[in-house]
Amino acid sequence: MNKILNRFERRIICLIVFLLTVQLAVSQDTVLNKYGLWVINDVKVLKKTIRKNPAKQMMDVKEQVPGIILDLRYAGTNNFMHQQLYPFITTTYLRKPAADSLSVIQKELKKQGLGLKIFDAYRPYSVTEKMWEPVQDDRYAADPRKGSGHNRGVAVDLTIINLNTKEELDMGTGFDNFSDTAHHAFTNLPEAVLQNRLLLKNVMEEHGFKALDTEWWHYYLPNTKEYELLDISFAELNKKSKVRTKK
């Protein structure tokens, strides 16, 4: 009887040690924040996820999409917060499937003398927390209790431009317009504006993106939850040792 109890106790002890080891390993890789979300804030941990799934690579959008125009609003003060939320950056990032799709879209639009302009793509989770405070309406800003497709690197805010003039097509409102006029369902607009929005929506959805109902500029990959929330700085992503799998 004592031998059986001793074996049972040893097994229990081994199980406890194993669970503690797993918990320690997880805690080293991610941070459980106040909302109970796992957020990766270490490039080394991101690299581990990439080794398991190369689709999770964070790609330099400027390199991946030739001719793309960037107007990164949160790197300056021309945004709804009226403050600089990002450091000065000359490029932005997306997960590989999103960047690959944009590259194809850019080529298709170029045949019509058109191209893409990006307002925002990857957004560190900590920035989402700052942006939530003045809005606190999940129709227009991501609730940090859930996180954003931007934080996962699979959402992009963008529009279409005329390649000759570099002018944006008229979409009826500017970027980050928090009114019903920016909704896809809002139709009390000139026909040209409706057609411009439809052009953007069609080309994005044909290549795997989904539209956010309340923002004509916001598109995301539908399998958002397959990608971890990230709070990694642009400086880290921009290092020469880019966050990609080794060849």
LOKE-64070 format. One line per 4 residues: number of its first residue (from 1); for each residue x, y, z of C-alpha. Coordinates in steps of 0.02 Angstrom, whole numbers, always signed. Layout:
NUM	X Y Z; ...
END
This chain:
1	+0 +0 +0; +140 +119 +48; +230 +81 -116; +73 +124 -214
5	+53 +288 -118; +235 +332 -145; +220 +303 -333; +62 +407 -336
9	+146 +548 -240; +295 +545 -357; +180 +557 -507; +87 +704 -429
13	+252 +792 -394; +312 +762 -572; +148 +829 -641; +161 +986 -535
17	+342 +1015 -589; +291 +992 -771; +146 +1115 -758; +256 +1243 -672
21	+389 +1224 -807; +260 +1249 -945; +189 +1401 -856; +363 +1475 -835
25	+403 +1447 -1019; +242 +1532 -1072; +268 +1678 -954; +441 +1705 -1028
29	+370 +1710 -1205; +219 +1822 -1181; +145 +1945 -1060; -27 +1918 -986
33	-94 +2095 -977; -230 +2169 -867; -363 +2112 -990; -303 +1933 -986
37	-229 +1939 -1162; -64 +1862 -1214; +41 +1996 -1299; +212 +1962 -1376
41	+332 +2102 -1337; +497 +2016 -1377; +568 +1992 -1552; +647 +1828 -1500
45	+476 +1759 -1455; +405 +1820 -1621; +545 +1730 -1711; +495 +1569 -1623
49	+317 +1584 -1689; +384 +1620 -1863; +491 +1464 -1862; +334 +1364 -1827
53	+232 +1458 -1957; +325 +1561 -2091; +162 +1651 -2134; +186 +1749 -1974
57	+337 +1842 -2043; +324 +2031 -2025; +362 +2101 -2197; +426 +2275 -2241
61	+279 +2341 -2344; +386 +2460 -2445; +499 +2317 -2499; +356 +2197 -2529
65	+242 +2315 -2627; +343 +2414 -2755; +276 +2589 -2786; +167 +2591 -2630
69	+135 +2766 -2560; +141 +2787 -2372; +54 +2925 -2275; +78 +2855 -2100
73	-34 +2970 -2001; +12 +2911 -1827; +196 +2949 -1860; +145 +3132 -1863
77	+8 +3240 -1789; -115 +3236 -1935; -232 +3113 -1850; -384 +3112 -1736
81	-273 +3112 -1581; -178 +3266 -1643; -18 +3191 -1575; +126 +3084 -1635
85	+95 +2905 -1581; +236 +2823 -1680; +418 +2876 -1696; +471 +2942 -1865
89	+463 +2791 -1982; +486 +2773 -2168; +400 +2605 -2189; +273 +2495 -2103
93	+243 +2309 -2082; +116 +2172 -2113; +114 +1983 -2095; +167 +1892 -2253
97	-6 +1842 -2320; -70 +2021 -2303; +85 +2097 -2383; +81 +1969 -2525
101	-101 +2010 -2563; -65 +2197 -2566; +74 +2166 -2691; -48 +2079 -2809
105	-179 +2216 -2784; -51 +2351 -2822; -7 +2265 -2987; -190 +2251 -3036
109	-226 +2434 -2998; -72 +2490 -3093; -150 +2425 -3254; -285 +2557 -3228
113	-161 +2695 -3187; -202 +2678 -3002; -110 +2628 -2844; -123 +2609 -2657
117	-87 +2732 -2518; -73 +2666 -2340; -119 +2766 -2186; -80 +2630 -2059
121	-38 +2445 -2051; +47 +2359 -1903; +11 +2452 -1742; +95 +2408 -1576
125	-32 +2354 -1445; +20 +2492 -1325; -32 +2621 -1455; -204 +2542 -1467
129	-223 +2569 -1279; -183 +2754 -1300; -304 +2773 -1446; -448 +2692 -1352
133	-452 +2822 -1213; -526 +2971 -1309; -646 +2865 -1415; -706 +2714 -1314
137	-820 +2662 -1456; -773 +2499 -1541; -855 +2554 -1703; -709 +2672 -1728
141	-566 +2615 -1616; -508 +2443 -1562; -554 +2395 -1385; -391 +2344 -1298
145	-488 +2209 -1207; -494 +2120 -1374; -346 +2192 -1469; -344 +2243 -1651
149	-305 +2164 -1819; -176 +2303 -1831; -91 +2235 -1674; -84 +2064 -1758
153	-11 +2134 -1920; -159 +2081 -2029; -258 +2244 -2044; -223 +2393 -2154
157	-298 +2568 -2176; -282 +2627 -2355; -354 +2712 -2507; -327 +2721 -2695
161	-230 +2856 -2785; -210 +2911 -2966; -31 +2867 -3011; -12 +3014 -3129
165	-73 +3151 -3011; -37 +3060 -2846; -208 +3123 -2790; -322 +3014 -2685
169	-485 +2958 -2763; -634 +3044 -2681; -702 +2928 -2547; -824 +3053 -2473
173	-730 +3078 -2309; -552 +3083 -2252; -463 +2948 -2152; -518 +2924 -1971
177	-687 +3007 -1997; -795 +2947 -1852; -965 +2978 -1930; -1098 +2878 -2020
181	-1036 +2952 -2184; -883 +2839 -2175; -989 +2681 -2161; -1001 +2565 -2311
185	-1190 +2563 -2293; -1201 +2753 -2308; -1259 +2788 -2486; -1310 +2971 -2482
189	-1154 +3016 -2580; -1112 +3063 -2760; -1109 +2914 -2877; -924 +2940 -2912
193	-885 +2922 -2727; -989 +2763 -2713; -899 +2690 -2863; -729 +2733 -2789
197	-772 +2647 -2626; -839 +2497 -2721; -679 +2486 -2823; -575 +2479 -2665
201	-692 +2356 -2580; -699 +2239 -2730; -512 +2230 -2761; -474 +2205 -2576
205	-605 +2069 -2552; -554 +1980 -2712; -384 +1955 -2631; -437 +1891 -2461
209	-471 +2047 -2357; -633 +2091 -2269; -704 +2266 -2250; -745 +2346 -2082
213	-924 +2408 -2096; -894 +2575 -2010; -733 +2628 -2099; -717 +2628 -2289
217	-525 +2627 -2271; -505 +2479 -2152; -476 +2301 -2215; -417 +2145 -2125
221	-384 +1960 -2152; -529 +1854 -2087; -417 +1731 -1994; -359 +1869 -1876
225	-355 +1761 -1719; -224 +1646 -1796; -96 +1784 -1770; -34 +1839 -1599
229	-54 +2014 -1530; +111 +2107 -1541; +184 +2253 -1445; +352 +2260 -1532
233	+425 +2428 -1580; +458 +2482 -1759; +641 +2502 -1713; +651 +2317 -1670
237	+563 +2266 -1830; +678 +2377 -1930; +842 +2303 -1869; +955 +2222 -1998
241	+919 +2055 -1917; +742 +2063 -1986; +609 +1958 -1907; +609 +1821 -2037
245	+654 +1640 -2044; +834 +1601 -2084; +864 +1531 -2257
END
